[in-house]
């Protein structure tokens, strides 16, 4: 039995004689301590040895398996590989509230239909009042009946229907209806034509033929589709999905961001109609519930969604596509800390399916696997219609500061080119991967900054219509920015650094006639707000769009001819061995948003480090050269992909408590080592305090993930109380 309690292993219960033995994958209600929880049956077990008494299950919710066997197998692999509890992993694979007391009910609607007597009277409606006659004639034209809310919009009131029901002319019944995310008021789908009619380029056609052959074999294969930005990877996906569907197998397509789902779903729904479902956290609980059950019921054969969609209960998947496979959004940063791309590979292996990883800037691990011949490498080196890649120029901001002072945000080149694009009624994207108005509040007298009381970070300044607020981006603590320093009471507080709010304000100031929008986590909190801004930009209701990395991936805006990158090196200062890789990917991806239409594109990159190899090679969008240079660094430092890593973070009430506990866990792990890895640390985590807890960390680094997981699992078993304060991240994307 698996229950949704983090770090808790499988539990064993007995089935009383009053209940039938539940099926594997069914949900049951079980007691746990003083609580009652919903769990999932994993299988039957013999009675464990020992003197303790087993408890009975309380009830059975499902007559058959709620979770299909193949998804259950996948969650078992995830729990083992990422050292997460089975219950927590299963919860990620289920619709909202499936493992809580509040199970989402199916939605029903009252439907009115004519009775046999009503049909007879419809032939001579003169005996009815005008309103009754109108209702009868409407229902006569729809033998299956009409929803009562719809009739109300046609002027048929509840009173009229009630009278017709009393007369025996109308029957009212309740029917189940799906909450459709594509209905008016739900997910916005842009107008997209059926792209199967388009002629593929020779490169696209060759790639498609190779992928079709791999899919037709119906054996497990992984292909890396390395295509430059604008090379038409989505067209290849669509044609390949069509072939797999026709063979009778299903298609799973994952995208990294919720914002990309509508555009991709529009293309697939234009071709495959109602056979497409979506799964992501941007839907309401009811919509996710109904979409999940449509998939489970076999009503769809194409599923599109973000990382959790990899657990969708799609029968017989034959093709799994991970678009923008390099994106860090595929990694979940809380338990279970799985990577959607790597879980997709395992689901493909279990299902004997083709897995396609697509990207213009593949993750180092993926390209390394292709070099090692574990993956098939398929390349699209040219844009559709042979459109040129955007020309990229670099601005050395040291020279800008020397000429115009340290407060420059937009360089002279970016200002001039933005004005030129606005004059020609073209569009501009401006990227700064840092939100807020200012990065810190600094006192000129004592040198102090405003720190978060819960986390070891400075507070970021945000502005609103009412006041200036300083906010922590980790725990969301906030306070009004004071007039004087909280340390020395001096009135010399300054805002230092800048984020997307400040960039937006600067563009408004420099180009007052421009229509400017902003996309970052602060502007897209409400459901539909992100899609709304992107839709306005696509319809050319905005001239300039400022944003974080949300605007850098996957979007296709044909009228964007200029991309500006502010502080391109903002990520290079991170204490993370992946910093150069992320910088190269971000710059290459955002530059690829320019020039996707008939007009050529340009990207201007502002940086303090113009000679850094990640920035220099991004200007030429030369991925192979970057990979070789970065792999040289990774080999020298013994970092992934040449080695595997596990990041272990231990939390404590004090610094000493965290360090002592981490040292104890590291020692016990080392004692259980059979070789194949080394332990680095413990040491204070870069974020030493987070949400009020102190943090220490150590790393396991080696060639055998299995050996690392086994030793760490055994060590944690000896320290059950500490296990609840320990976070284990296998194959970490962030080491902060």
C-alpha positions as CSV (number, residue, x, y, z in Angstrom):
1,X,0.0,0.0,0.0
2,X,1.3,3.5,-0.9
3,X,0.0,6.5,0.9
4,X,0.7,10.2,0.2
5,X,3.2,10.8,3.0
6,X,6.7,11.9,2.0
7,X,9.6,9.6,2.8
8,X,7.2,6.9,4.0
9,X,7.8,3.4,2.6
10,X,5.1,0.9,1.6
11,X,2.6,-0.2,4.3
12,X,0.9,-3.5,4.7
13,X,-2.8,-3.8,5.6
14,X,-5.3,-6.7,5.8
15,X,-8.6,-6.9,4.0
16,X,-11.5,-7.7,6.2
17,X,-14.0,-10.4,5.1
18,X,-16.6,-7.8,4.5
19,X,-14.6,-6.4,1.6
20,X,-13.5,-8.0,-1.7
21,X,-9.7,-8.0,-2.3
22,X,-9.1,-4.7,-4.2
23,X,-7.3,-4.8,-7.5
24,X,-3.7,-3.6,-7.9
25,X,-3.9,0.1,-8.8
26,X,-7.2,0.6,-6.9
27,X,-7.7,3.3,-4.3
28,X,-8.5,2.2,-0.7
29,X,-9.2,4.1,2.5
30,X,-6.8,3.1,5.3
31,X,-6.0,4.2,8.9
32,X,-2.6,5.7,9.6
33,X,-2.0,6.7,13.2
34,X,-4.9,8.8,14.2
35,X,-5.6,9.8,10.6
36,X,-7.6,8.2,7.7
37,X,-5.9,8.5,4.3
38,X,-6.5,7.3,0.7
39,X,-3.8,5.0,-0.6
40,X,-3.2,2.9,-3.7
41,X,-2.8,-0.9,-3.7
42,X,0.6,-1.9,-5.1
43,X,0.1,-5.6,-4.8
44,X,-0.5,-8.5,-2.4
45,X,2.1,-9.4,0.2
46,X,2.5,-12.2,2.7
47,X,2.1,-11.3,6.3
48,X,5.3,-9.8,7.7
49,X,7.1,-11.6,10.5
50,X,6.8,-10.0,13.9
51,X,4.5,-9.6,16.8
52,X,2.8,-6.4,15.7
53,X,-0.8,-6.5,14.6
54,X,-1.8,-5.4,11.1
55,X,-4.7,-3.0,10.6
56,X,-7.7,-3.4,8.3
57,X,-8.4,-1.2,5.3
58,X,-11.5,0.9,5.9
59,X,-13.0,0.9,2.5
60,X,-12.4,0.4,-1.3
61,X,-13.1,3.3,-3.7
62,X,-12.5,1.5,-7.0
63,X,-13.9,-1.8,-8.4
64,X,-10.9,-2.0,-10.8
65,X,-7.5,-0.4,-11.2
66,X,-7.7,3.4,-11.0
67,X,-4.0,3.7,-12.0
68,X,-3.1,1.6,-15.1
69,X,-0.4,-1.0,-14.7
70,X,2.1,0.7,-17.0
71,X,1.8,4.0,-15.1
72,X,2.1,2.1,-11.8
73,X,5.3,0.6,-13.1
74,X,6.6,4.0,-14.1
75,X,5.9,5.5,-10.7
76,X,7.7,2.6,-9.1
77,X,10.8,3.4,-11.2
78,X,10.6,7.1,-10.3
79,X,10.3,6.4,-6.6
80,X,13.3,4.1,-6.7
81,X,15.5,6.2,-8.9
82,X,14.8,9.5,-7.2
83,X,14.6,8.1,-3.7
84,X,11.1,9.5,-3.1
85,X,8.2,7.9,-1.3
86,X,5.8,5.8,-3.5
87,X,2.8,7.7,-2.2
88,X,4.3,11.1,-3.1
89,X,5.2,9.8,-6.6
90,X,1.7,8.3,-7.2
91,X,0.2,11.6,-6.2
92,X,2.0,13.3,-9.0
93,X,0.5,10.8,-11.4
94,X,-3.1,11.3,-10.4
95,X,-5.8,14.0,-11.1
96,X,-6.4,16.6,-8.4
97,X,-7.7,15.3,-5.0
98,X,-7.6,11.7,-6.1
99,X,-5.7,10.8,-2.9
100,X,-7.5,13.2,-0.6
101,X,-10.9,13.1,1.1
102,X,-12.2,15.6,-1.4
103,X,-12.4,13.7,-4.6
104,X,-13.4,15.9,-7.5
105,X,-17.0,15.0,-8.6
106,X,-18.0,14.7,-12.2
107,X,-19.9,17.7,-13.4
108,X,-23.5,17.3,-14.5
109,X,-26.0,19.5,-16.2
110,X,-29.8,19.4,-16.2
111,X,-31.1,18.6,-19.7
112,X,-34.6,18.9,-21.1
113,X,-36.1,16.7,-23.8
114,X,-39.6,16.2,-25.2
115,X,-41.6,13.2,-24.0
116,X,-43.6,11.1,-26.5
117,X,-46.6,13.2,-25.5
118,X,-44.6,16.3,-26.1
119,X,-43.7,15.2,-29.6
120,X,-47.4,14.6,-30.4
121,X,-48.4,18.1,-29.1
122,X,-45.5,19.6,-31.1
123,X,-47.4,18.9,-34.3
124,X,-50.3,21.1,-33.0
125,X,-48.7,23.7,-30.8
126,X,-51.6,26.1,-30.9
127,X,-52.8,24.7,-27.5
128,X,-49.7,26.1,-25.8
129,X,-48.8,29.6,-24.7
130,X,-46.3,31.5,-27.0
131,X,-43.3,30.8,-24.6
132,X,-44.3,27.1,-24.2
133,X,-44.7,26.8,-28.0
134,X,-41.2,28.3,-28.5
135,X,-39.7,25.8,-26.0
136,X,-41.4,22.8,-27.6
137,X,-40.3,23.7,-31.1
138,X,-36.7,24.2,-29.9
139,X,-36.7,20.8,-28.3
140,X,-38.4,19.2,-31.2
141,X,-35.5,20.1,-33.4
142,X,-33.0,18.5,-31.0
143,X,-34.1,14.9,-30.2
144,X,-31.3,14.4,-27.6
145,X,-32.5,17.4,-25.7
146,X,-30.9,20.7,-24.7
147,X,-29.2,21.9,-21.6
148,X,-31.4,24.0,-19.3
149,X,-28.8,26.8,-19.1
150,X,-28.7,26.9,-22.9
151,X,-32.5,27.1,-23.1
152,X,-32.3,30.0,-20.6
153,X,-30.1,31.9,-23.1
154,X,-32.9,31.3,-25.7
155,X,-35.5,32.9,-23.5
156,X,-37.0,29.7,-22.1
157,X,-37.3,30.3,-18.3
158,X,-37.3,27.7,-15.5
159,X,-41.0,28.5,-14.9
160,X,-41.9,27.6,-18.5
161,X,-39.9,24.3,-18.3
162,X,-41.5,23.5,-15.0
163,X,-45.0,24.0,-16.4
164,X,-44.2,21.8,-19.4
165,X,-42.8,19.1,-17.1
166,X,-46.0,19.2,-15.0
167,X,-48.0,18.8,-18.2
168,X,-46.0,15.7,-19.0
169,X,-44.6,17.2,-22.2
170,X,-40.9,17.6,-21.1
171,X,-38.6,15.3,-19.1
172,X,-35.6,16.7,-17.1
173,X,-32.6,14.5,-16.6
174,X,-29.0,15.0,-15.4
175,X,-26.2,14.3,-17.8
176,X,-22.5,14.2,-17.2
177,X,-20.5,16.8,-19.1
178,X,-16.8,17.4,-19.4
179,X,-15.3,20.7,-18.2
180,X,-13.7,21.6,-21.5
181,X,-10.6,23.7,-21.2
182,X,-11.0,24.7,-24.9
183,X,-14.5,26.0,-24.4
184,X,-15.2,29.8,-24.4
185,X,-13.7,31.3,-21.3
186,X,-11.2,28.4,-20.9
187,X,-7.8,28.0,-22.5
188,X,-7.3,30.4,-25.4
189,X,-6.4,28.6,-28.6
190,X,-4.9,30.8,-31.3
191,X,-6.1,30.3,-34.9
192,X,-3.7,27.9,-36.6
193,X,-4.2,26.2,-39.9
194,X,-3.9,22.5,-40.5
195,X,-0.2,22.3,-41.2
196,X,-0.2,18.8,-42.8
197,X,-0.9,20.5,-46.1
198,X,2.4,22.3,-46.0
199,X,5.3,21.1,-48.1
200,X,8.2,20.0,-45.9
201,X,11.7,21.0,-46.8
202,X,14.2,18.3,-47.9
203,X,15.8,18.3,-44.4
204,X,12.4,18.0,-42.7
205,X,11.3,15.2,-45.0
206,X,14.5,13.3,-44.5
207,X,14.2,13.7,-40.7
208,X,10.6,12.6,-40.8
209,X,11.4,9.5,-42.8
210,X,14.1,8.4,-40.3
211,X,11.7,9.0,-37.4
212,X,8.8,7.2,-39.1
213,X,11.1,4.1,-39.6
214,X,12.1,4.1,-36.0
215,X,8.5,4.5,-34.8
216,X,7.2,1.8,-37.2
217,X,9.7,-0.8,-35.7
218,X,7.7,-0.5,-32.4
219,X,10.8,-1.0,-30.3
220,X,12.3,1.3,-27.8
221,X,14.5,4.0,-29.4
222,X,15.5,7.5,-28.4
223,X,16.2,10.1,-31.1
224,X,17.6,13.6,-30.5
225,X,16.2,16.0,-33.1
226,X,18.7,18.8,-33.1
227,X,17.2,21.6,-35.1
228,X,18.2,25.3,-35.2
229,X,15.5,27.8,-34.1
230,X,12.9,28.1,-36.8
231,X,13.8,24.9,-38.5
232,X,10.3,23.5,-38.3
233,X,10.5,20.8,-35.6
234,X,6.8,21.2,-34.8
235,X,5.9,20.3,-38.4
236,X,8.0,17.1,-38.1
237,X,6.3,16.3,-34.8
238,X,2.8,16.7,-36.3
239,X,3.5,14.5,-39.3
240,X,5.2,11.8,-37.2
241,X,2.3,11.9,-34.7
242,X,-0.2,11.4,-37.5
243,X,1.7,8.3,-38.7
244,X,1.8,6.8,-35.1
245,X,-1.9,7.5,-34.6
246,X,-2.8,5.7,-37.8
247,X,-0.9,2.7,-36.5
248,X,-3.2,2.5,-33.5
249,X,-0.9,3.8,-30.9
250,X,-1.0,7.0,-28.7
251,X,1.2,10.1,-28.7
252,X,2.5,12.0,-25.7
253,X,3.9,15.5,-26.3
254,X,5.6,17.5,-23.5
255,X,6.3,21.2,-23.6
256,X,8.3,23.0,-20.9
257,X,5.9,25.8,-20.1
258,X,2.2,26.2,-19.7
259,X,2.4,29.2,-22.0
260,X,3.5,27.0,-24.9
261,X,0.6,24.6,-24.6
262,X,-2.1,26.6,-26.4
263,X,0.0,27.2,-29.5
264,X,1.0,23.5,-29.8
265,X,-2.5,22.3,-28.9
266,X,-4.0,24.5,-31.6
267,X,-1.8,22.9,-34.3
268,X,-2.7,19.4,-33.1
269,X,-6.4,20.0,-32.6
270,X,-6.6,21.5,-36.1
271,X,-5.5,18.2,-37.4
272,X,-6.8,15.6,-34.9
273,X,-9.9,17.4,-33.5
274,X,-11.4,16.1,-30.3
275,X,-8.8,13.3,-30.0
276,X,-6.4,15.7,-28.3
277,X,-6.3,16.3,-24.5
278,X,-4.2,18.6,-22.4
279,X,-2.7,18.2,-18.9
280,X,-1.0,20.9,-16.9
281,X,-1.4,22.8,-13.7
282,X,-2.8,25.9,-15.4
283,X,-6.2,24.2,-15.8
284,X,-8.8,24.3,-13.1
285,X,-9.0,21.2,-10.9
286,X,-12.2,20.2,-12.6
287,X,-10.7,20.5,-16.1
288,X,-7.7,18.5,-15.1
289,X,-9.9,15.9,-13.5
290,X,-12.1,15.6,-16.6
291,X,-9.2,15.6,-19.1
292,X,-7.5,12.9,-17.0
293,X,-10.6,10.7,-17.1
294,X,-11.0,11.2,-20.9
295,X,-7.5,9.9,-21.3
296,X,-8.1,7.0,-18.9
297,X,-11.3,6.1,-20.7
298,X,-9.6,5.9,-24.1
299,X,-11.4,8.9,-25.7
300,X,-8.2,10.5,-26.9
301,X,-5.0,9.4,-28.5
302,X,-2.9,12.6,-28.3
303,X,-1.9,14.1,-24.9
304,X,-0.1,17.5,-24.7
305,X,1.1,18.9,-21.4
306,X,3.9,19.9,-19.1
307,X,6.2,17.6,-17.2
308,X,3.5,15.8,-15.1
309,X,1.7,14.8,-18.3
310,X,4.3,12.1,-18.7
311,X,2.2,10.1,-16.2
312,X,-1.0,10.5,-18.2
313,X,-2.9,7.2,-18.4
314,X,-2.6,7.0,-22.2
315,X,-3.1,3.5,-23.5
316,X,-0.3,2.0,-25.8
317,X,1.9,5.1,-26.3
318,X,4.0,4.6,-29.4
319,X,5.5,8.1,-29.6
320,X,6.7,10.4,-26.8
321,X,8.0,13.8,-27.8
322,X,9.9,16.2,-25.4
323,X,10.0,19.6,-27.0
324,X,12.7,22.0,-25.9
325,X,14.2,19.0,-24.0
326,X,17.0,21.1,-22.5
327,X,14.6,23.3,-20.5
328,X,15.1,23.3,-16.8
329,X,11.3,23.4,-16.3
330,X,11.2,19.7,-16.9
331,X,12.9,19.2,-13.5
332,X,10.6,19.2,-10.5
333,X,12.2,20.9,-7.5
334,X,10.2,19.3,-4.8
335,X,9.5,15.7,-3.9
336,X,9.5,13.7,-6.1
337,X,12.4,15.5,-7.7
338,X,12.0,13.8,-11.1
339,X,13.1,15.1,-14.5
340,X,10.3,14.8,-17.1
341,X,12.7,14.1,-19.9
342,X,14.4,11.2,-18.2
343,X,11.1,9.8,-17.0
344,X,9.9,10.0,-20.6
345,X,12.8,7.9,-21.7
346,X,11.9,5.2,-19.2
347,X,8.2,5.3,-20.2
348,X,9.3,4.8,-23.8
349,X,11.4,1.9,-22.7
350,X,8.6,0.2,-20.8
351,X,6.1,0.8,-23.7
352,X,8.6,-0.1,-26.5
353,X,8.0,3.3,-28.0
354,X,10.0,6.0,-29.8
355,X,11.1,8.9,-27.7
356,X,12.0,12.1,-29.6
357,X,14.0,14.8,-27.8
358,X,13.8,18.1,-29.7
359,X,15.9,21.2,-29.2
360,X,18.1,23.9,-30.8
361,X,20.3,23.8,-27.8
362,X,20.3,20.2,-26.4
363,X,21.2,19.5,-22.8
364,X,24.8,18.4,-22.4
365,X,23.6,15.0,-21.2
366,X,21.4,14.5,-24.3
367,X,24.1,15.5,-26.9
368,X,26.6,13.4,-25.0
369,X,24.3,10.4,-25.2
370,X,24.0,11.0,-29.0
371,X,27.8,11.1,-29.3
372,X,28.0,7.9,-27.4
373,X,25.5,6.3,-29.9
374,X,22.9,5.7,-27.2
375,X,20.6,8.1,-29.1
376,X,20.0,8.5,-32.8
377,X,21.1,12.1,-33.8
378,X,18.9,13.8,-36.5
379,X,19.9,17.3,-37.5
380,X,17.9,20.2,-39.0
381,X,20.6,22.8,-39.8
382,X,18.5,25.3,-41.8
383,X,15.5,27.4,-41.1
384,X,12.2,26.9,-43.0
385,X,12.3,28.5,-46.4
386,X,16.0,29.0,-45.9
387,X,15.4,32.1,-43.8
388,X,18.6,33.3,-42.3
389,X,19.3,33.1,-38.6
390,X,19.2,36.4,-36.8
391,X,22.5,38.4,-36.9
392,X,23.8,38.8,-33.4
393,X,26.0,41.6,-32.1
394,X,27.5,42.1,-28.6
395,X,27.7,45.4,-26.7
396,X,30.4,45.7,-24.1
397,X,28.6,47.5,-21.3
398,X,31.9,48.6,-19.7
399,X,32.2,51.0,-22.6
400,X,28.6,52.1,-22.2
401,X,29.1,52.8,-18.5
402,X,32.3,54.7,-19.3
403,X,30.6,56.9,-21.8
404,X,27.1,57.4,-20.2
405,X,27.5,56.5,-16.5
406,X,26.7,53.4,-14.4
407,X,22.9,53.8,-14.7
408,X,22.6,52.8,-18.3
409,X,20.0,50.1,-18.9
410,X,19.5,50.1,-22.7
411,X,22.7,50.6,-24.7
412,X,22.9,53.2,-27.5
413,X,22.8,50.4,-30.1
414,X,19.7,48.9,-28.5
415,X,18.0,52.3,-28.2
416,X,18.6,53.2,-31.8
417,X,17.6,49.8,-33.2
418,X,14.4,49.7,-31.1
419,X,13.4,53.1,-32.5
420,X,14.1,51.9,-36.0
421,X,11.9,48.9,-35.5
422,X,9.1,50.9,-34.0
423,X,9.3,53.4,-37.0
424,X,8.8,50.4,-39.3
425,X,5.9,49.0,-37.2
426,X,7.9,45.9,-36.4
427,X,8.0,44.3,-32.9
428,X,10.7,44.0,-30.3
429,X,11.5,41.5,-27.5
430,X,13.6,42.5,-24.6
431,X,14.9,39.9,-22.2
432,X,16.2,40.2,-18.7
433,X,16.2,37.0,-16.7
434,X,15.6,38.9,-13.4
435,X,12.3,40.2,-12.2
436,X,11.5,43.1,-9.9
437,X,12.4,46.8,-10.1
438,X,15.7,46.7,-8.2
439,X,17.8,43.8,-6.9
440,X,18.5,45.3,-3.4
441,X,18.1,48.3,-1.1
442,X,21.6,49.7,-0.1
443,X,22.5,52.2,2.6
444,X,25.2,54.6,1.6
445,X,26.2,55.3,5.2
446,X,26.6,51.9,6.8
447,X,26.7,49.7,3.6
448,X,23.9,47.5,4.8
449,X,21.3,45.9,2.6
450,X,17.7,44.8,3.4
451,X,17.9,41.0,4.1
452,X,15.1,38.5,4.3
453,X,14.6,37.4,8.0
454,X,13.9,33.8,6.8
455,X,16.3,33.3,4.0
456,X,20.0,34.3,3.4
457,X,19.2,36.6,0.5
458,X,18.6,40.3,-0.1
459,X,15.1,41.5,-0.7
460,X,14.1,42.5,-4.2
461,X,12.3,45.8,-4.7
462,X,9.0,45.8,-6.5
463,X,6.8,48.7,-7.3
464,X,3.0,49.0,-7.3
465,X,0.4,51.8,-7.7
466,X,0.5,52.3,-3.9
467,X,4.0,51.8,-2.5
468,X,7.5,50.3,-2.9
469,X,7.8,46.9,-1.4
470,X,10.9,44.7,-0.8
471,X,10.1,41.0,-1.3
472,X,11.9,37.7,-0.9
473,X,11.6,35.5,-4.0
474,X,12.0,32.3,-2.0
475,X,9.6,32.6,0.9
476,X,7.5,35.6,-0.3
477,X,8.1,37.6,2.8
478,X,7.6,41.3,2.0
479,X,7.6,44.7,3.7
480,X,7.3,48.3,2.7
481,X,10.7,49.9,1.8
482,X,11.4,52.3,4.7
483,X,12.5,55.9,4.4
484,X,15.6,55.3,6.6
485,X,18.1,52.5,7.1
486,X,16.9,49.9,9.6
487,X,20.4,49.5,10.9
488,X,21.8,53.0,11.3
489,X,18.7,55.2,10.7
490,X,20.4,57.1,7.9
491,X,18.1,58.5,5.2
492,X,20.5,57.4,2.4
493,X,18.8,54.4,1.0
494,X,19.4,53.6,-2.7
495,X,17.9,51.0,-5.1
496,X,20.7,49.1,-6.8
497,X,20.5,46.7,-9.7
498,X,17.4,46.3,-11.8
499,X,14.9,43.8,-13.0
500,X,12.1,43.6,-15.6
501,X,9.9,46.2,-13.9
502,X,12.7,48.8,-14.2
503,X,13.4,47.8,-17.9
504,X,9.7,48.2,-18.7
505,X,9.7,51.7,-17.0
506,X,12.8,52.7,-19.0
507,X,11.2,51.7,-22.3
508,X,8.1,53.7,-21.5
509,X,10.3,56.7,-20.7
510,X,12.4,56.4,-23.9
511,X,9.6,55.4,-26.3
512,X,6.4,57.0,-24.9
513,X,4.3,56.1,-27.9
514,X,5.2,52.4,-27.8
515,X,2.7,49.9,-26.5
516,X,4.7,47.8,-23.9
517,X,3.9,44.6,-22.2
518,X,5.7,42.6,-19.5
519,X,5.9,38.8,-18.9
520,X,7.4,37.6,-15.6
521,X,6.2,35.6,-12.6
522,X,4.7,38.8,-11.1
523,X,2.5,39.6,-14.1
524,X,1.2,36.1,-14.8
525,X,-0.1,35.0,-11.4
526,X,-3.8,35.0,-12.4
527,X,-5.1,32.2,-14.6
528,X,-5.0,33.2,-18.3
529,X,-2.9,36.4,-17.8
530,X,0.1,35.0,-19.5
531,X,-1.9,33.7,-22.5
532,X,-3.6,37.1,-22.7
533,X,-0.4,39.0,-22.9
534,X,1.1,36.7,-25.5
535,X,-2.1,36.8,-27.5
536,X,-2.1,40.6,-27.6
537,X,1.6,40.5,-28.7
538,X,0.8,38.0,-31.4
539,X,-2.1,40.2,-32.6
540,X,0.3,43.2,-32.7
541,X,-1.6,45.0,-30.1
542,X,1.8,45.5,-28.3
543,X,5.0,46.8,-29.9
544,X,7.5,45.7,-27.2
545,X,7.4,42.7,-24.9
546,X,9.7,42.7,-21.9
547,X,10.2,39.5,-20.0
548,X,12.2,36.8,-18.3
549,X,13.1,33.5,-19.8
550,X,9.4,32.8,-20.3
551,X,9.6,34.8,-23.6
552,X,12.8,33.0,-24.8
553,X,11.4,29.6,-25.6
554,X,9.2,28.1,-28.3
555,X,7.2,31.2,-29.3
556,X,6.7,32.1,-32.9
557,X,6.1,35.8,-33.5
558,X,6.7,36.6,-37.3
559,X,6.8,40.4,-36.8
560,X,9.6,40.3,-34.2
561,X,12.7,41.6,-36.0
562,X,14.8,42.7,-32.9
563,X,15.7,41.0,-29.7
564,X,17.5,42.8,-27.0
565,X,19.2,41.0,-24.1
566,X,19.9,43.0,-21.0
567,X,22.6,41.8,-18.6
568,X,23.3,38.6,-20.6
569,X,25.8,37.5,-18.0
570,X,23.4,37.6,-15.1
571,X,23.6,33.8,-14.7
572,X,27.3,33.5,-15.1
573,X,27.9,34.6,-11.5
574,X,25.9,31.7,-10.1
575,X,27.7,29.1,-8.0
576,X,26.6,26.4,-10.4
577,X,28.7,24.3,-12.8
578,X,25.8,24.6,-15.4
579,X,26.0,28.4,-15.5
580,X,27.7,28.6,-18.9
581,X,25.4,26.0,-20.4
582,X,22.3,27.9,-19.3
583,X,23.6,31.2,-20.5
584,X,24.4,29.8,-24.0
585,X,21.0,28.1,-24.2
586,X,19.1,31.2,-23.1
587,X,20.9,33.5,-25.5
588,X,20.6,31.2,-28.4
589,X,16.9,30.5,-27.8
590,X,16.0,34.2,-27.4
591,X,18.0,35.2,-30.5
592,X,16.0,32.6,-32.3
593,X,12.8,34.5,-31.7
594,X,13.9,37.2,-34.2
595,X,13.5,37.0,-37.9
596,X,11.0,34.1,-38.1
597,X,8.9,35.9,-40.6
598,X,9.8,37.4,-44.0
599,X,11.9,40.2,-42.5
600,X,15.5,39.4,-41.3
601,X,16.1,39.5,-37.6
602,X,18.7,41.0,-35.3
603,X,19.7,40.3,-31.7
604,X,21.7,42.7,-29.5
605,X,23.4,41.2,-26.4
606,X,24.5,43.5,-23.6
607,X,27.2,42.1,-21.4
608,X,30.2,42.9,-19.1
609,X,32.0,39.7,-20.3
610,X,31.9,39.8,-24.1
611,X,34.8,37.3,-24.4
612,X,33.2,34.5,-22.3
613,X,32.9,31.4,-24.5
614,X,29.2,30.9,-23.7
615,X,28.4,34.4,-25.0
616,X,30.9,34.5,-27.8
617,X,29.6,31.1,-29.2
618,X,26.0,32.1,-28.7
619,X,26.5,35.0,-31.1
620,X,27.3,32.6,-33.8
621,X,24.7,30.1,-32.5
622,X,27.4,27.4,-32.8
623,X,26.2,24.6,-30.6
624,X,28.8,22.0,-31.5
625,X,31.6,24.3,-30.7
626,X,30.0,25.2,-27.4
627,X,29.5,21.5,-26.5
628,X,33.1,20.7,-27.2
629,X,34.4,23.6,-25.1
630,X,32.0,22.9,-22.2
631,X,32.7,19.2,-22.3
632,X,36.4,20.0,-21.9
633,X,35.5,21.9,-18.6
634,X,33.2,19.1,-17.4
635,X,35.8,16.4,-18.0
636,X,38.5,18.4,-16.1
637,X,36.2,19.0,-13.1
638,X,34.5,15.5,-13.3
639,X,31.0,16.9,-13.7
640,X,28.0,15.5,-15.5
641,X,27.6,14.2,-18.2
642,X,30.9,12.4,-17.7
643,X,30.1,11.7,-14.1
644,X,26.8,11.3,-12.1
645,X,25.9,13.4,-9.1
646,X,23.5,13.4,-6.2
647,X,22.9,16.5,-4.1
648,X,21.9,16.0,-0.5
649,X,20.6,18.9,1.6
650,X,20.1,18.6,5.3
651,X,18.0,21.1,7.2
652,X,18.3,22.1,10.9
653,X,17.1,24.7,13.4
654,X,20.6,26.0,13.7
655,X,23.7,26.1,11.6
656,X,25.5,23.7,13.9
657,X,22.6,21.3,13.9
658,X,22.4,21.2,10.1
659,X,26.2,20.7,9.7
660,X,26.4,18.0,12.4
661,X,23.4,16.1,10.9
662,X,24.9,16.3,7.4
663,X,28.2,15.1,8.6
664,X,26.6,12.1,10.4
665,X,24.6,11.2,7.2
666,X,27.6,11.6,5.0
667,X,29.7,9.3,7.3
668,X,27.0,6.6,7.4
669,X,26.6,6.8,3.6
670,X,30.4,6.4,3.2
671,X,30.4,3.4,5.5
672,X,27.9,1.7,3.2
673,X,29.8,2.4,0.1
674,X,30.8,-0.5,-2.1
675,X,32.9,1.8,-4.3
676,X,31.9,3.7,-7.5
677,X,31.6,7.1,-5.9
678,X,33.1,9.7,-3.6
679,X,31.5,12.1,-1.1
680,X,32.3,15.9,-1.3
681,X,31.4,17.8,1.9
682,X,29.4,18.5,3.9
683,X,29.6,22.3,3.7
684,X,27.1,25.2,4.1
685,X,24.7,25.3,1.2
686,X,25.0,28.4,-1.0
687,X,21.5,29.4,0.3
688,X,22.6,28.8,3.9
689,X,19.1,29.7,5.3
690,X,15.9,29.1,3.5
691,X,12.4,29.7,4.9
692,X,13.7,29.9,8.4
693,X,15.8,26.7,8.3
694,X,19.6,26.4,8.1
695,X,21.0,24.2,5.4
696,X,24.1,22.1,4.9
697,X,24.8,19.9,1.8
698,X,27.1,17.3,0.5
699,X,27.5,15.7,-2.9
700,X,27.9,12.1,-4.1
701,X,29.9,12.0,-7.3
702,X,30.7,8.8,-9.3
703,X,30.1,6.5,-12.2
704,X,27.4,4.3,-10.5
705,X,24.1,5.9,-9.7
706,X,22.8,2.6,-8.3
707,X,25.7,2.4,-5.8
708,X,25.1,6.0,-4.7
709,X,21.3,5.5,-4.3
710,X,21.8,2.2,-2.4
711,X,24.3,3.6,0.1
712,X,22.3,6.7,0.7
713,X,19.0,4.8,1.1
714,X,20.5,2.5,3.6
715,X,22.0,5.4,5.6
716,X,18.7,7.2,5.7
717,X,16.9,4.1,6.9
718,X,19.1,4.2,10.1
719,X,18.1,7.9,10.7
720,X,14.3,8.1,10.1
721,X,13.9,11.4,11.9
722,X,16.7,13.0,9.9
723,X,15.2,11.6,6.7
724,X,12.3,13.9,7.1
725,X,14.7,16.9,7.1
726,X,16.8,15.7,4.2
727,X,16.2,16.5,0.5
728,X,17.8,14.1,-2.0
729,X,18.2,15.3,-5.6
730,X,19.5,12.7,-8.1
731,X,20.9,14.2,-11.2
732,X,20.5,17.8,-9.9
733,X,20.0,20.7,-12.3
734,X,20.6,23.2,-9.5
735,X,23.2,22.8,-6.7
736,X,22.0,25.9,-4.8
